[in-house]
Amino acid sequence: MLLTTHYLDEAQRLAKRVIVLDSGRVVADATPTGLRAMGGVPVIRYRLPAGAPDLPAALAASLDPDGTELTLPSADVTADLAALVLWARDNHVDLTGLEVGSPSLEDAYLAITGRQGQQGREEGALSHG
């Protein structure tokens, strides 16, 4: 079965194999996990609890527009985690829910195609089966 989609979460959830097309050319063909591994550096993800104090500037730059979720691509996970843990300890903030993992399928798509943001999702296509 072949299904095409622009919805990366759908591809992550349903596909055994993902083919990325860019300008009509196949630029990647891998499992969702394999494709995510092509997306660059690991990512630290953490949803801040309500009322949490401000993060240090180096970390705050990776907050979503609402200032509630940290999504930090990290070339040095140990150092970035140390900064986050130090902030949490100094401010008595629980880090439950902290995740460190591979880039998202969207991160991988953007890295592979060289596209940025929403424009990349509209102009490319994911095929999976």
C-alpha positions as CSV (number, residue, x, y, z in Angstrom):
1,M,0.0,0.0,0.0
2,L,1.2,3.5,-0.8
3,L,-0.1,6.6,0.9
4,T,1.2,10.2,0.4
5,T,1.0,12.8,3.1
6,H,2.3,16.2,4.1
7,Y,1.6,15.4,7.7
8,L,4.8,14.3,9.3
9,D,3.2,13.0,12.5
10,E,1.0,10.8,10.4
11,A,4.1,9.5,8.5
12,Q,5.9,8.9,11.8
13,R,3.0,6.9,13.2
14,L,1.9,4.9,10.1
15,A,4.9,4.4,7.9
16,K,7.4,1.5,7.9
17,R,9.3,3.3,5.2
18,V,9.4,7.0,4.3
19,I,10.4,8.4,0.9
20,V,11.2,12.2,0.9
21,L,10.6,14.0,-2.4
22,D,12.1,17.4,-3.2
23,S,11.4,19.1,-6.5
24,G,10.2,15.7,-7.9
25,R,13.4,13.9,-6.9
26,V,13.8,11.2,-4.2
27,V,16.2,12.7,-1.7
28,A,15.8,10.1,1.1
29,D,14.4,6.6,1.6
30,A,14.5,5.1,5.1
31,T,12.5,4.0,8.1
32,P,11.0,6.9,10.2
33,T,13.7,6.2,12.8
34,G,16.4,6.1,10.2
35,L,15.2,9.3,8.7
36,R,15.1,11.0,12.1
37,A,18.7,10.0,12.6
38,M,19.5,12.1,9.4
39,G,18.0,15.2,11.0
40,G,21.1,16.3,12.8
41,V,21.9,16.7,16.5
42,P,19.8,15.4,19.4
43,V,17.0,17.5,20.8
44,I,16.2,18.4,24.4
45,R,12.5,18.8,24.9
46,Y,10.9,20.1,28.1
47,R,7.5,21.6,28.9
48,L,7.9,24.3,31.6
49,P,5.5,24.1,34.5
50,A,3.1,27.0,34.9
51,G,4.8,29.9,36.8
52,A,8.3,28.6,36.2
53,P,11.0,31.3,36.5
54,D,12.8,32.6,33.4
55,L,15.3,30.2,31.8
56,P,18.9,31.4,31.2
57,A,19.1,33.4,27.9
58,A,21.0,30.6,26.2
59,L,18.1,28.2,26.9
60,A,15.3,30.7,26.6
61,A,16.2,31.3,22.9
62,S,14.9,27.8,22.2
63,L,11.4,28.3,23.8
64,D,8.3,28.2,21.6
65,P,6.5,31.5,21.0
66,D,4.3,30.9,24.0
67,G,7.3,30.5,26.2
68,T,6.0,27.2,27.6
69,E,8.1,24.5,25.8
70,L,11.8,24.2,25.3
71,T,12.9,22.5,22.1
72,L,16.7,22.7,22.0
73,P,18.8,21.1,19.2
74,S,22.0,20.3,21.1
75,A,25.5,19.6,19.7
76,D,26.6,19.2,23.4
77,V,23.8,17.4,25.3
78,T,25.8,17.1,28.5
79,A,26.5,20.8,28.7
80,D,23.0,21.9,27.8
81,L,21.5,19.4,30.2
82,A,23.8,20.6,32.9
83,A,22.7,24.2,32.4
84,L,19.0,23.1,32.5
85,V,19.6,21.0,35.6
86,L,21.4,23.8,37.4
87,W,18.5,26.2,36.6
88,A,16.0,23.7,37.8
89,R,17.9,23.0,41.0
90,D,18.5,26.7,41.8
91,N,14.8,27.5,41.1
92,H,13.3,24.3,42.7
93,V,11.7,23.2,39.4
94,D,10.8,19.6,38.7
95,L,12.2,18.3,35.4
96,T,9.6,15.5,35.1
97,G,8.8,15.1,31.5
98,L,12.3,16.1,30.3
99,E,13.2,14.2,27.1
100,V,16.4,13.9,25.1
101,G,16.0,12.2,21.8
102,S,16.5,12.1,18.1
103,P,15.4,15.1,15.9
104,S,11.8,15.0,14.9
105,L,10.7,13.8,11.5
106,E,10.1,17.4,10.6
107,D,13.7,18.3,11.7
108,A,15.0,15.5,9.5
109,Y,12.9,16.7,6.5
110,L,14.1,20.2,6.8
111,A,17.7,19.1,7.2
112,I,17.5,16.8,4.1
113,T,15.7,19.3,1.9
114,G,17.4,22.4,3.2
115,R,14.0,24.0,3.5
116,Q,12.7,26.1,6.5
117,G,9.5,26.0,8.4
118,Q,6.0,25.7,6.9
119,Q,7.2,26.5,3.3
120,G,9.1,23.2,3.3
121,R,6.1,21.1,4.3
122,E,4.0,22.7,1.6
123,E,6.5,22.3,-1.3
124,G,7.8,18.8,-0.5
125,A,6.0,15.6,-0.1
126,L,6.3,12.4,2.0
127,S,5.3,9.1,0.6
128,H,4.9,6.1,2.8
129,G,3.7,2.6,2.6
